[in-house]
Amino acid sequence: MMLLGFLAAMFAVGAKRPFLWVLTYVYIDIVAPQRLTYYLLNSVPISLMAVALAVGGFLLLDKKADVRFAPRQGLILLLLVYCGLTTMSADFPVEAADKWAWVWKALAFAAFLPFTLRTKLRIEALLLFMTLAVATIIIVGGVKTAMGGGGYGELNLMVTNNSGLYEGSTISAVAIAIIPLILWFLKYGTIFPPDWRVKAFGYALILSCLLIPVGTSARTGLLCIGLLAVLMFRFTKHKLAFAGAIAIMGVAAIPLLPSSFTKRMDTISDHKADESASTRLAVWGWTISYAKQHPFGGGFNAYIQNKVRYELRDADGGAKGIATDEARAYHSAYFEMLGEQGYPGLLIWLIINFAGVFRMEILRRRHRDPSDPYAWAGQLAAALQSGQLIYLLGAAFVGIAFQPFIYMLIGAQIGLDSYLKRKRGEGATTTLRPIRKVATPVTT
């Protein structure tokens, strides 16, 4: 009933502020409230209603004088068209159509989203809704982990359907990826000014984010935590103190970790002793061979046809025999793109992602001076870049090439970039600093 009341209020208030319909769709797409209820919401197409109102509200009621079309939006549309073509010629048309039914929505919304992000307030509101929407899943998982629950494939995240952000490795990667955004809100947030209450909630949420990889026993999450530490070390001023604090917290946390987590993490050092890792490597090898014969990919869910053989070894490295498996998922966004969309699709996907990393680095350097009026934008660019890098690492071990959350993050990147370009075009070059400082000539 509370979910129903919240959504009804969002739909109603959106009549006065149409951008709220965009945020309503973001919430629905991330949390999937229709999966959390047993009546009404799961029988009403609330996602379709929200996106129709979001697009319609923009077309009919929103200002469009300063709307810009960014190159990466064009690349997202190109990927959308290309995926549509591979779906029509897919090896498994029925299974491909099932995945296409939600992938095209994620890509289309990502291409549309930057048009609505005309102001700093809207950019912040989008990222706040994204963070809080994911937090509804993370807080549940964090509390259950702290109370002794969890385990690989056992942590209940409100639903029994282990898909989307409710899948253990996926939520582990996303939970760590949003930590830089949470830290940004605790310094620059304006919707909820960072007083002691906001900071208390923010740091508690960060703790929940760090607990998710423990509760899910996802090795991907541990690797993402390691990358987060490296990225934070890069930006911190007191590097020695930061490194010491990380080392102390890491050592102090080891005795508190459940044995199920430490045993699973031990398999990172020896993939041959872990059947899951061995299967994954075999599937990646099969995908490379498949792409050589099908350079344009086999369409969505082409992995169904794979058959792999791999060697089993015990913890001491001794051979245990040969195992076979078939129809194993890619367990990697990179191989997911290669197998399903071939080399062209993989290339487009890589450009979309790494162009974001590059553009955010430019913005970070341009506005790194604390006295810059747009210092908040430089720090936000750094947070968005860190989140994307963490996603790209996690994506190496999870098939999340089309996860809607990351495309919303990319949409926020494009929106921030376009917003700052527009400000420069309005004659704000006196306040927007160049990437490199120009030396002042010395006069005598």
C-alpha positions as CSV (number, residue, x, y, z in Angstrom):
1,M,0.0,0.0,0.0
2,M,2.9,2.4,0.8
3,L,4.4,1.7,-2.6
4,L,1.1,2.3,-4.3
5,G,0.7,5.6,-2.4
6,F,4.2,6.8,-3.2
7,L,3.8,6.1,-6.9
8,A,0.4,7.7,-7.0
9,A,1.8,10.8,-5.4
10,M,4.7,10.9,-7.9
11,F,2.4,10.6,-10.9
12,A,0.1,13.3,-9.5
13,V,2.9,15.8,-8.6
14,G,4.4,15.3,-12.1
15,A,1.4,17.1,-13.6
16,K,2.9,20.3,-12.1
17,R,6.5,19.4,-12.5
18,P,6.8,17.0,-15.6
19,F,10.5,16.2,-14.8
20,L,9.2,14.2,-11.8
21,W,7.7,11.7,-14.3
22,V,11.3,11.1,-15.5
23,L,12.3,10.4,-11.9
24,T,9.3,8.1,-11.4
25,Y,10.4,6.0,-14.4
26,V,13.9,5.9,-13.0
27,Y,12.6,4.6,-9.7
28,I,10.3,2.0,-11.3
29,D,13.1,0.8,-13.6
30,I,15.6,0.3,-10.8
31,V,13.4,-1.0,-7.9
32,A,10.8,-2.8,-10.0
33,P,8.0,-2.3,-7.4
34,Q,5.7,-4.5,-9.4
35,R,7.9,-7.4,-8.4
36,L,7.4,-6.6,-4.7
37,T,3.7,-6.7,-4.5
38,Y,1.1,-9.4,-5.0
39,Y,-1.8,-7.3,-6.3
40,L,-2.5,-4.2,-8.5
41,L,1.0,-3.0,-9.3
42,N,1.9,-6.3,-11.0
43,S,-1.2,-6.1,-13.1
44,V,-0.9,-2.4,-14.2
45,P,1.8,-1.4,-16.8
46,I,3.2,1.3,-14.5
47,S,6.6,1.3,-16.3
48,L,4.9,2.0,-19.6
49,M,2.7,4.7,-18.0
50,A,5.8,6.4,-16.5
51,V,7.9,6.5,-19.6
52,A,4.9,7.7,-21.7
53,L,4.3,10.5,-19.3
54,A,8.1,11.3,-19.1
55,V,8.5,11.6,-22.9
56,G,5.1,13.2,-23.4
57,G,5.8,15.8,-20.6
58,F,9.1,16.7,-22.2
59,L,7.7,17.0,-25.7
60,L,4.6,19.0,-24.7
61,L,5.6,21.0,-21.5
62,D,9.3,21.3,-21.2
63,K,11.6,24.0,-22.6
64,K,13.7,22.9,-25.6
65,A,15.5,26.1,-26.5
66,D,18.8,24.8,-25.0
67,V,18.5,21.1,-25.9
68,R,21.6,19.6,-27.3
69,F,22.2,16.3,-29.1
70,A,25.5,14.8,-27.9
71,P,27.7,12.4,-29.9
72,R,27.3,9.7,-27.3
73,Q,23.6,9.9,-27.7
74,G,24.1,9.1,-31.4
75,L,26.3,6.2,-30.4
76,I,23.6,4.8,-28.1
77,L,21.0,5.1,-30.9
78,L,23.5,3.4,-33.2
79,L,23.9,0.5,-30.7
80,L,20.1,0.4,-30.4
81,V,19.7,0.0,-34.2
82,Y,22.5,-2.5,-34.5
83,C,21.0,-4.7,-31.7
84,G,17.7,-4.5,-33.5
85,L,19.3,-5.9,-36.7
86,T,21.0,-8.7,-34.9
87,T,17.8,-9.6,-33.1
88,M,16.1,-10.0,-36.5
89,S,18.8,-12.4,-37.6
90,A,19.4,-14.0,-34.2
91,D,20.4,-17.7,-33.8
92,F,17.5,-18.1,-31.3
93,P,14.7,-15.6,-32.4
94,V,12.3,-16.3,-29.5
95,E,15.0,-16.0,-26.8
96,A,16.5,-13.0,-28.5
97,A,13.1,-11.3,-28.6
98,D,12.7,-11.8,-24.8
99,K,15.9,-9.9,-24.1
100,W,15.3,-7.3,-26.8
101,A,12.0,-6.4,-25.1
102,W,13.8,-4.7,-22.2
103,V,17.2,-3.8,-23.8
104,W,15.7,-1.4,-26.4
105,K,13.9,0.4,-23.6
106,A,17.1,0.9,-21.6
107,L,18.9,2.2,-24.7
108,A,16.1,4.4,-25.9
109,F,15.7,6.0,-22.4
110,A,19.4,6.5,-22.1
111,A,19.4,8.4,-25.4
112,F,16.4,10.5,-24.3
113,L,17.4,11.2,-20.7
114,P,20.1,13.9,-21.4
115,F,17.5,16.1,-23.1
116,T,15.7,16.6,-19.8
117,L,18.8,17.5,-17.8
118,R,18.9,21.2,-18.4
119,T,19.9,22.4,-15.0
120,K,22.1,21.5,-12.1
121,L,19.0,20.8,-9.9
122,R,17.8,18.2,-12.4
123,I,21.2,16.5,-12.7
124,E,21.4,16.3,-8.9
125,A,17.8,15.1,-8.6
126,L,18.4,12.3,-11.2
127,L,21.5,11.1,-9.4
128,L,19.8,11.3,-6.0
129,F,16.8,9.3,-7.2
130,M,19.1,6.7,-8.7
131,T,21.1,6.4,-5.5
132,L,18.1,6.2,-3.2
133,A,16.4,3.8,-5.5
134,V,19.4,1.4,-5.4
135,A,19.6,2.1,-1.6
136,T,16.2,0.5,-1.1
137,I,17.8,-2.8,-2.2
138,I,21.2,-2.2,-0.6
139,I,19.9,-1.3,2.9
140,V,17.8,-4.5,3.0
141,G,20.9,-6.6,2.0
142,G,23.2,-4.7,4.4
143,V,20.9,-5.1,7.4
144,K,20.5,-8.8,6.7
145,T,24.2,-9.3,6.3
146,A,24.9,-7.4,9.6
147,M,22.4,-9.7,11.3
148,G,24.3,-12.8,10.1
149,G,22.4,-13.6,7.0
150,G,23.8,-14.1,3.5
151,G,26.0,-16.4,1.6
152,Y,26.5,-17.1,-2.1
153,G,23.1,-17.2,-3.7
154,E,21.4,-17.1,-0.4
155,L,21.0,-13.4,0.5
156,N,17.3,-12.5,0.0
157,L,17.0,-9.0,-1.5
158,M,13.2,-8.7,-1.2
159,V,12.4,-10.9,-4.3
160,T,13.0,-14.5,-5.2
161,N,13.6,-13.8,-8.8
162,N,17.4,-13.5,-9.0
163,S,17.6,-11.0,-11.9
164,G,18.4,-7.4,-12.6
165,L,19.8,-5.5,-9.6
166,Y,18.5,-8.2,-7.4
167,E,21.2,-10.6,-8.6
168,G,24.1,-10.9,-6.2
169,S,27.1,-10.0,-8.3
170,T,25.3,-7.2,-10.1
171,I,24.1,-5.4,-6.9
172,S,27.6,-5.9,-5.5
173,A,29.2,-4.0,-8.4
174,V,26.5,-1.3,-8.4
175,A,26.6,-0.9,-4.6
176,I,30.4,-0.1,-4.7
177,A,29.9,2.1,-7.9
178,I,27.6,4.5,-6.1
179,I,29.8,5.1,-3.1
180,P,31.6,8.0,-4.9
181,L,28.2,9.6,-5.7
182,I,27.2,9.3,-2.0
183,L,30.4,11.0,-1.0
184,W,29.7,13.8,-3.5
185,F,26.2,14.3,-2.0
186,L,27.7,14.6,1.5
187,K,29.8,17.5,0.3
188,Y,27.9,19.3,-2.5
189,G,24.3,18.1,-2.2
190,T,21.7,20.9,-2.2
191,I,18.4,19.0,-2.3
192,F,19.3,17.5,1.1
193,P,21.9,19.9,2.5
194,P,24.6,17.8,4.2
195,D,23.8,18.4,7.8
196,W,24.6,15.8,10.5
197,R,21.4,13.8,9.7
198,V,22.2,13.5,6.0
199,K,25.8,12.6,6.8
200,A,24.8,10.0,9.3
201,F,22.5,8.4,6.7
202,G,25.1,8.7,4.0
203,Y,27.9,7.0,5.9
204,A,25.5,4.3,7.1
205,L,24.5,3.7,3.4
206,I,28.2,3.5,2.5
207,L,28.6,0.8,5.2
208,S,25.6,-1.1,3.7
209,C,27.2,-0.8,0.3
210,L,30.4,-2.4,1.6
211,L,28.4,-5.1,3.3
212,I,26.7,-6.2,0.1
213,P,29.7,-8.1,-1.4
214,V,30.1,-9.8,2.0
215,G,26.4,-10.8,2.1
216,T,26.4,-12.0,-1.4
217,S,29.9,-13.6,-1.2
218,A,30.4,-12.1,-4.7
219,R,34.1,-12.1,-5.7
220,T,33.2,-9.3,-8.1
221,G,32.3,-7.1,-5.2
222,L,35.7,-7.6,-3.5
223,L,37.5,-6.6,-6.7
224,C,35.3,-3.5,-7.0
225,I,36.2,-2.5,-3.4
226,G,39.8,-2.8,-4.3
227,L,39.4,-0.5,-7.3
228,L,37.4,1.9,-5.2
229,A,40.3,2.2,-2.7
230,V,42.7,2.8,-5.6
231,L,40.5,5.6,-7.1
232,M,40.0,7.2,-3.7
233,F,43.8,7.1,-3.1
234,R,44.3,8.9,-6.4
235,F,42.1,11.8,-5.3
236,T,43.0,12.1,-1.7
237,K,45.5,14.8,-0.5
238,H,46.8,12.8,2.5
239,K,47.8,9.6,0.7
240,L,50.0,8.1,3.4
241,A,47.3,8.6,6.1
242,F,44.7,7.2,3.7
243,A,46.8,4.1,2.9
244,G,47.4,3.5,6.5
245,A,43.7,3.8,7.4
246,I,42.7,1.4,4.6
247,A,45.3,-1.2,5.8
248,I,44.1,-0.9,9.4
249,M,40.4,-1.3,8.5
250,G,41.2,-4.2,6.2
251,V,43.1,-6.1,8.9
252,A,40.5,-5.3,11.5
253,A,37.6,-6.5,9.3
254,I,39.1,-9.9,8.5
255,P,38.1,-11.6,11.9
256,L,34.6,-10.2,11.5
257,L,34.0,-11.7,8.0
258,P,31.9,-14.9,7.8
259,S,33.8,-18.1,6.9
260,S,31.5,-18.6,3.8
261,F,32.9,-15.2,2.5
262,T,36.6,-15.9,3.1
263,K,36.4,-19.4,1.6
264,R,34.9,-18.1,-1.5
265,M,37.3,-15.2,-1.8
266,D,40.2,-17.7,-1.5
267,T,39.2,-19.1,-4.9
268,I,40.3,-15.8,-6.6
269,S,44.0,-16.8,-6.3
270,D,43.4,-20.2,-7.9
271,H,40.7,-20.3,-10.5
272,K,41.5,-23.9,-11.5
273,A,40.3,-25.1,-8.1
274,D,36.9,-23.4,-8.6
275,E,34.4,-25.0,-10.9
276,S,32.6,-21.7,-11.5
277,A,35.7,-19.9,-12.6
278,S,36.8,-22.9,-14.8
279,T,33.5,-22.9,-16.5
280,R,33.6,-19.2,-17.1
281,L,37.0,-19.4,-18.8
282,A,35.8,-22.2,-21.0
283,V,32.8,-20.2,-22.0
284,W,35.0,-17.2,-22.8
285,G,37.2,-19.4,-25.0
286,W,34.1,-20.7,-26.8
287,T,32.8,-17.1,-27.4
288,I,36.1,-16.1,-29.0
289,S,36.0,-19.1,-31.3
290,Y,32.3,-18.4,-32.1
291,A,33.0,-14.7,-32.9
292,K,35.7,-15.7,-35.4
293,Q,33.1,-17.6,-37.4
294,H,30.3,-15.1,-36.7
295,P,31.9,-11.6,-36.5
296,F,28.6,-9.9,-36.4
297,G,27.4,-11.9,-33.4
298,G,24.6,-14.4,-32.9
299,G,22.0,-12.1,-31.4
300,F,20.8,-12.0,-27.8
301,N,21.2,-15.2,-25.8
302,A,23.4,-16.8,-28.4
303,Y,25.2,-18.5,-25.5
304,I,22.4,-21.1,-25.4
305,Q,24.2,-23.2,-28.1
306,N,27.6,-23.4,-26.3
307,K,29.0,-26.7,-25.1
308,V,32.3,-26.6,-23.2
309,R,34.8,-29.0,-21.6
310,Y,37.1,-28.0,-18.8
311,E,39.5,-29.6,-16.4
312,L,38.7,-29.9,-12.7
313,R,41.4,-29.6,-10.1
314,D,41.4,-29.9,-6.3
315,A,42.7,-27.3,-3.9
316,D,46.2,-28.7,-4.1
317,G,46.2,-28.5,-7.9
318,G,45.7,-32.2,-8.5
319,A,43.5,-33.2,-11.5
320,K,40.0,-34.4,-10.7
321,G,38.9,-35.1,-14.2
322,I,37.1,-33.5,-17.2
323,A,33.7,-31.9,-16.9
324,T,31.3,-30.8,-19.6
325,D,28.6,-28.2,-19.5
326,E,26.3,-26.4,-22.0
327,A,24.2,-23.3,-22.4
328,R,26.3,-21.4,-19.8
329,A,25.9,-17.7,-19.7
330,Y,28.8,-15.4,-20.6
331,H,29.4,-14.1,-17.1
332,S,31.1,-11.0,-18.6
333,A,29.7,-8.0,-20.3
334,Y,32.7,-7.9,-22.7
335,F,32.1,-11.5,-23.9
336,E,28.3,-10.9,-23.8
337,M,28.8,-8.1,-26.4
338,L,31.2,-10.1,-28.4
339,G,29.0,-13.2,-28.6
340,E,25.7,-11.5,-29.1
341,Q,26.6,-8.3,-31.1
342,G,29.9,-9.3,-32.6
343,Y,32.9,-7.1,-33.1
344,P,30.9,-4.0,-34.3
345,G,28.6,-4.1,-31.3
346,L,31.5,-4.6,-28.9
347,L,33.3,-1.7,-30.4
348,I,30.3,0.7,-30.1
349,W,29.8,-0.4,-26.5
350,L,33.4,0.2,-25.6
351,I,33.4,3.6,-27.2
352,I,30.3,4.6,-25.4
353,N,31.8,3.7,-22.0
354,F,35.4,4.8,-22.4
355,A,34.4,8.0,-24.1
356,G,32.5,8.7,-20.8
357,V,35.7,8.0,-18.8
358,F,37.6,10.4,-21.1
359,R,35.1,13.2,-21.0
360,M,34.7,13.1,-17.2
361,E,38.5,13.3,-16.9
362,I,38.4,16.5,-19.0
363,L,35.7,18.0,-16.8
364,R,37.4,16.9,-13.6
365,R,40.7,18.6,-14.6
366,R,38.9,21.7,-16.0
367,H,37.1,22.3,-12.7
368,R,39.6,20.9,-10.1
369,D,40.4,24.3,-8.6
370,P,38.4,24.7,-5.3
371,S,37.8,28.4,-6.1
372,D,36.1,27.6,-9.4
373,P,32.3,28.3,-9.2
374,Y,31.9,25.0,-11.0
375,A,34.1,23.0,-8.6
376,W,31.0,20.9,-7.8
377,A,30.9,19.8,-11.4
378,G,34.5,18.8,-11.4
379,Q,34.0,16.7,-8.3
380,L,30.8,15.2,-9.8
381,A,32.6,14.3,-13.0
382,A,35.2,12.5,-10.8
383,A,32.4,10.6,-9.0
384,L,30.7,9.6,-12.2
385,Q,34.0,8.5,-13.7
386,S,34.9,6.4,-10.7
387,G,31.4,4.8,-10.7
388,Q,31.8,3.9,-14.4
389,L,35.3,2.5,-13.9
390,I,34.0,0.3,-11.1
391,Y,31.2,-0.8,-13.3
392,L,33.6,-1.7,-16.1
393,L,35.7,-3.8,-13.8
394,G,32.6,-5.6,-12.4
395,A,31.3,-6.0,-15.9
396,A,34.4,-8.2,-16.7
397,F,32.9,-10.9,-14.5
398,V,29.1,-10.3,-14.8
399,G,26.9,-10.1,-17.9
400,I,25.6,-6.6,-17.4
401,A,26.4,-4.9,-20.7
402,F,22.8,-3.7,-20.9
403,Q,22.1,-3.0,-17.2
404,P,19.7,0.0,-17.3
405,F,21.4,1.6,-14.2
406,I,24.7,2.2,-16.0
407,Y,22.9,3.7,-19.0
408,M,21.2,6.2,-16.6
409,L,24.7,7.0,-15.2
410,I,25.9,7.6,-18.8
411,G,22.9,9.8,-19.4
412,A,23.8,11.8,-16.3
413,Q,27.4,12.1,-17.7
414,I,26.1,13.4,-21.0
415,G,23.7,15.8,-19.2
416,L,26.5,17.3,-17.1
417,D,28.8,17.6,-20.1
418,S,26.1,19.4,-22.2
419,Y,25.1,21.6,-19.2
420,L,28.7,22.9,-18.9
421,K,29.1,23.3,-22.6
422,R,25.9,25.4,-22.6
423,K,27.3,27.6,-19.8
424,R,30.4,28.2,-21.8
425,G,28.3,29.1,-24.8
426,E,26.4,31.6,-22.8
427,G,29.6,33.6,-22.2
428,A,30.7,32.0,-18.9
429,T,34.3,31.5,-20.1
430,T,35.5,33.8,-17.4
431,T,34.4,31.4,-14.8
432,L,35.0,28.1,-16.6
433,R,38.7,27.4,-16.4
434,P,40.7,25.6,-19.1
435,I,42.2,22.2,-18.6
436,R,45.7,23.6,-18.2
437,K,46.6,26.9,-16.6
438,V,48.0,29.4,-19.0
439,A,51.2,31.0,-17.7
440,T,51.0,34.7,-17.0
441,P,53.7,36.7,-18.8
442,V,56.2,38.4,-16.5
443,T,56.6,42.1,-17.1
444,T,59.4,44.3,-15.9
